[in-house]
Amino acid sequence: MEQENVQDVVTTNVETTENTETQTVEEKVEKAFATQEEFNEALKKEVARKTRNVPSKEELKAFNEWKESKKTETEKSLEKDKRIETLEKQLAYAENKSVVANAGVDAKFQKFVLSEVSEMDGEFEDNLKDYLKDNPQFLVQSKEIEAPKTNGVATKKIGNDAEDGVTAILKAKHPDLF
């Protein structure tokens, strides 16, 4: 008998919890705005609620100026040194990139070669020369002048002083026009 009462109470509590959850979900879904003005007003209230603890632009600017003024000369000097170091690294990278490009490295391998040589200890240009001696496959392959390929059709060569194309043919057929 007591077990039945306990089970009834438990099922009643579960049903009540489920009912309140579905009611709150339904209330949220049903909350629609009849007019654009109602929506705008609700939006303004929500924005105001979210931003009430956020400082204004002027306050942030004043705070940053105050924070900057509190820095010691040592901190300012460290920041400048860090900025200079960063700029020097960027300059060295650009110079090394230029050296690799001028060394005859194929464009599709330049970043790879730059990365590989940059990791080596010592002078960059010396390391690059040694690396390219060991790995000539990264250099631009010079295309040797090949004998002209024939397709079986006979062609007539016009002298070096003659013009090419249509003008040369016209001069050959009608020399009195030119």
Sequence and secondary structure as in RCSB ss.txt:
>XXXX:A:sequence
MEQENVQDVVTTNVETTENTETQTVEEKVEKAFATQEEFNEALKKEVARKTRNVPSKEELKAFNEWKESKKTETE
KSLEKDKRIETLEKQLAYAENKSVVANAGVDAKFQKFVLSEVSEMDGEFEDNLKDYLKDNPQFLVQSKEIEAPKT
NGVATKKIGNDAEDGVTAILKAKHPDLF
>XXXX:A:secstr
 HHHHHHHHHHHHHHHHHHHHHHHHHHHHH   SSHHHHHHHHHHHHHHHHTTS  HHHHHHHHHHHHHTS HHH
HHHHHHHHHHHHHHHHHHHHHHHHHHHTTB GGGHHHHHHHHHTSSS HHHHHHHHHHH GGGB           
 S       TTS  THHHHHHHH GGG 
